[in-house]
């Protein structure tokens, strides 16, 4: 394990689970590392693929909030 999920909920606008994770890699992590890595979340012993993003997955340009 390189980190833990700190908060999770169902994202209705995304149609799936959303979580906030903290990663302890022992060194700084850059955008390339996140994009090139394969990420999984262990839920009760079952590994599930995860998509990692530094930006919000919904309305990243804040267009909806400014409408």
Secondary structure, DSSP 8 states (H G I E B T S, - for coil): --EEEEEEEEETTTTEEEEEEEE--SS---HHHHHHS-EEEEETTEEEEE---SS-SS-TT-TTTT-
